[in-house]
Amino acid sequence: MSYSTLISEFQRRLRLGMVGGGSDSVIGRTHLIAARTDGFYELAAGALSIDPVIARSSARAELIAADRAYTDYRVMAEREANRDDGIDVVTIATPPQLHLPVAREFLSRGIHVICEKPFTKDLQEARELRKMTQKSGRMLCLTHCYTGYPMVRQAKALIREGAIGRVRLIEAELSVGDPGVVAEPKDRSQRHWRFRKSSMGEGAILGEVGSHPFNIACFVSGLKATRLCARMSTVAANREVYDNAYLSLDYEEGVQGRIWASYVAAGNDQGLWFRIFGEKGSLTWYQEQPDALWLKLIGEPATRYAPGFDSLAPEALKASRFRAGHPEGYALAFANLYSEFAQAIIAEKLSQPFAPFLESLPSSDDGVHVMEMIQAANNSNDQDGAWMELGK
């Protein structure tokens, strides 16, 4: 069902609430751009910061009514659930140690959840939140936003169709080295949560940075990791968490792989990419050149896939917004997740099939698998790189 059909039948936009994501947030503006891109949502309420002054000023800036500008997410959940025009869905854009308690408040009141990654602060909480979501009967979308790119979805389709034969090797990395992460701030109080032990422990890099290459490798290949060994280290001076991690992984079906996650790849801007090698050839994709997916078969010229062509796989074509030759980017990949989740919610409210809209979206299962990776990597690093099974 098309956007116009859904909206015209539903007769309103979804009312969106937001916890975190105010003017003091790194990721909040990105969520708002993504939510507003296709017109499925209107921002109706928010507890936009832990700082009451910032929460109120951020709400004013977003034209949220004063009586729906909250300073406590628990009050927000209770009051919104009791309003006739209460929110349909909430975005959680807080540090990961708050994801479980915030999600609990809204899921228990029948409100769908869009949750920032990493899913939670640890594996135990991830399993608890997945169980809670399933029990609530509500939907949850985890914003591993890079899976929204058309060419990432095309890569997944090509592997599924056997374009490179059986997958053998998987390489992925996210190696950042910009001024904001390569060194500690002079004022320690200005540390982002990703550099605080209190957020996810010493291995927080695997939640904030390592979760993306791990998730995208699993998404594109269709394989889960089964065991790994890890070496993590702290390179920058005066830093209390690891800022560089090398992981070797075994996936299902005997596939081997590697992941590099780093904050100290000096000079790199973002650095997310993957290469997947099969029996017949390989696929390569760089996030900083997102409209180019390269298929290279043995002994043949490379083939470049790009968005907007009718010959793409259905899931890639659905994620393509413009005609061929017109670049697409990060915000639109992020928006694809918001839009598909909105369509699932509206279809469910209209008592129509909604599962097809969820097929490409990161879920609580993906969140749990990332946390299994993080726990195994922490345990491996603590035991001098010993191999560890995921989920144990």
Sequence and secondary structure as in RCSB ss.txt:
>XXXX:A:sequence
MSYSTLISEFQRRLRLGMVGGGSDSVIGRTHLIAARTDGFYELAAGALSIDPVIARSSARAELIAADRAYTDYRV
MAEREANRDDGIDVVTIATPPQLHLPVAREFLSRGIHVICEKPFTKDLQEARELRKMTQKSGRMLCLTHCYTGYP
MVRQAKALIREGAIGRVRLIEAELSVGDPGVVAEPKDRSQRHWRFRKSSMGEGAILGEVGSHPFNIACFVSGLKA
TRLCARMSTVAANREVYDNAYLSLDYEEGVQGRIWASYVAAGNDQGLWFRIFGEKGSLTWYQEQPDALWLKLIGE
PATRYAPGFDSLAPEALKASRFRAGHPEGYALAFANLYSEFAQAIIAEKLSQPFAPFLESLPSSDDGVHVMEMIQ
AANNSNDQDGAWMELGK
>XXXX:A:secstr
  HHHHHHHH S EEEEEEE STT SSHHHHHHHHHSSS EEEEEEE  SSHHHHHHHHHHTT  GGGB S HHH
HHHHHHTSTT  SEEEEES GGGHHHHHHHHHTTT EEEE SSSSSSHHHHHHHHHHHHHHT  EEE  GGGGSH
HHHHHHHHHHTTTT SEEEEEEEEE  SHHHHS  SSGGG  GGG HHHH TTTHHHHTTHHHHHHHHHHH   E
EEEEEEEE  STT SS  EEEEEEEEGGG EEEEEEES  TT S  EEEEEEESSEEEEEETTSTT EEEEETTS
  EEE TT TTS HHHHHH  S TTS   HHHHHHHHHHHHHHHHHHHHTTS  HHHHTTS  HHHHHHHHHHHH
HHHHHHHTTT  EETT 
